[in-house]
Amino acid sequence: MDEALKDSESPSPAIEEENWTARDIILVIAAFALIVLLATGGFLYYQSTKPPTVTEGMQAPDFTYPVFGGGEATLSSFRGKVVLVNIWNTTCLECKKEMPLMEKEYQSLKNKPFEILAVSTDKDGATVIEPFVKKLVDENGVPIKLTFPVLMDTKNEVGSTYQTVRYPESFIVDREGKVAKIIIGRLTADDFLLINYLIES
């Protein structure tokens, strides 16, 4: 009888197994909840610290960079003018091809409220920009000299701020400092028609 009593008092193996399984489930749920919480917190922190997406109609983010050849330039200092912010790199073939058109239009608009800020993202700055600009030629193979400001952003901060997706990428900024148009890829004559419209309006 004593043995029967002991057997009845000892926990059932099935019950022990069920209790262990339940504890495992609770631990898994708690770990999953912690992971979700950490991931959500990280995402919200990233969203709060990353720059806002630059879109047409929004205020163009300001910047200041050294100018190749001397001095520095700040975007907001050209308020009241239409500004073409051109983000490029010396390794970009399309950037090289659009430079003659930019210089030609810059000369034709030099007496107008217009400016070009061509921001190079080359990490080596003037070391690679100087030979690049010296080799520029137009469609007829005639050497050209750039007269618009070439800015040097050796840390590619402007690329992050403006969230560029490829080179070249340009932002037409109106007189009020707002982004009027975003151009991904090589500039065309049609883009300068818009610039002329904004200048005259």
N, C-alpha and C positions, 0 to 999 in steps of 0.2 A: 504493500500500500504506500509506503514511504517513497519508493522508487516512482510509482505512478504519480504521486504528488509533486515530486521534483520535476518530472517530465512536463506536468501541466504548468508549473511555474516558470520554466525556462522559455525564453522568447523563441518564437518560430523563426526558422531560417528565412522563410518567405517574407515575414514581416521586416526582419533586418534588412533584407535586400531592397524592399520597397522604401524603407526609411533612407537608405543610402542613395537611391536613385532620386528621390525627392530633393535631397540636399544638393546633389550634383546639378539638378535642374535650376535650383535657386542660385547656385554659384554662377552657372552659365548665363542666366538672365542678368544677374548683377554685373558680370564682366561685360556683357554686351551693352548694357545701359551705360556703363562707364565709357566704353569706346565711343558710343554714339554721342555722349555728352562732350567728350574731348574733341571729337571730330567737328561737331557743331560749333564749339567754342573757337577752334582753330579757323574754321571757315568764316565765322563772323568777324574775327580779328583781321583776317586777310581782306575781307570786304571793306572793313573800316579804314584800313591803312593804304590800300591800293588807290591810285589816282582814278578819278571818274572817267568813264569812257568819253572820248572827245567825239562829239557829233556836230553836224551842221546846225547852226543856230545858237550854239552855246558860246560862252566867252572863251577865247583862245587862252590856254595856259601861258603865263608869262615865263620868260627865261632871259638869262644874260650869259653870253659866252664871249671869249676872246675872238678877235677878228684876225684872220690871216693877214699879216702885213702890219699889224699894230692896232692897239685900242681894243674896245669891246663894244658890243651892241646889245640893247635890251628891247625886246618886242614892244612892250608898252610905251616906250619912248616915241614910237611912231604912230601913236593914236592920232586920228585925223587923216591918216593916209591909208590907202589900200596896201596891204602887205602880202607878198607871196612867200610863205614859209616853205622852203624846199629842203627836205631831209634826204641826204644822199651819202654815198660812200665811194671811195676811189676804186674799189673792186667791182663796181657796178657799171656794166657796159651801157645800159640804157641811160644812166646818169650822164655819162660822157656824151651820148648822142643828143641829149636835150639841152646841154649847156649853150651851144651856139644860138638856139632859138631864144633862150632866156636872155642872153646878152643882146641880141638883136632887138627884142621887145623892150628891154631895159633902156636901151639907147633911145628908142622911139618915144618912150614915156618919161624921159629924164626931167622934163619940165612940168610934169604932172605930179599930183600927190600920190606917189607910188614908190614902194621900196621892195627889194628882194632881199631876203635873209636866207642864204643857202647854208644850211647847217650840216657840216661834215661830221660823221660819227666815227671817223678813223681814230683808233686808239693811239696811233703814232703822230697824230696832228700834222704840224707843218712839214715834218720829215717826208711824208708821203703826198701831202697836198701840193707842195711846191713843184715836184716833177710832173704831177698830174696836170696842173693848170698850164705849165709850159708847153705841153704836148698837144693842147687842144687846137683843133682845126675845124673849119666849117665844112659844109657839104661839098665844097669845091677844093678842099684840101688846103685852104688858106689859113695860116695861123691866126688865132683870135686871142685877145686879152680880156679877161673878165674884169669888169669895172664895178660890179655889184659886190656887196660884202659877203665874204665867205667866212662863216663862223666855225669854230673848232670845239666840238663836244667830245672830248676823248674818252668819256665814261658812258657815252650813249644814254645820257639821262633824258634827252629830248625824245629819243625813240620810245623809252618807257612811258614818259609823260603823255605823249601823243599816241601811244599804242600803235606804232607803225607795224604793218604786216609784211612789207617788202620795200626794196629800193627801186627807183625813187618813189617818194610819197610827198605830196604837196598839199598845203592848206592855204586857201585864199581867205585872208582875214579882212573884213570890211573896215570902214572908217571908225566904227564904234568898238572895234576889237573883237567882233564876233566871227566865228568860222562860217563863211558863206558857202564854201564848197571844199570837199575832200577829193583829191585826185590820187588814185593808186596807180602807179606806173608813169610812163613818160608823158610829159606835158605836150599839148598840141596847140595849134593856133586858135582853136575854138576856146580853149581855156583863157586865153588872153582877150578874147571877145568879151567874156564875162568880166574880166578885170577892168576893161575899158568901160563897160556898162556901170560897174560899181564906182569907178572914178568920176564919171559924169553925173551920176545920180545924187 
